[in-house]
Amino acid sequence: MLFRLILIVFLIVALALAVTSVMSMLRAARSHAQDATEGTALPSSIRTVAYVLLIVLMFGVATGWLGAV
């Protein structure tokens, strides 16, 4: 029972850390986008990361690594 509680606490901490890092990344992207003169909403580095994550997600779903069993 204690092990499950510890795992749940670690999961909550990991989720909080992930949300915090995403929010700080978006805040930095917003300030960078305001400074940019080309008018894009997000910098190219964030777009590249999003594109790579999309490819990984599609590969995971297609191979059965992600999704329903």
Order of alpha helices (4+ residues) and beta strands (2+ residues): alpha-alpha
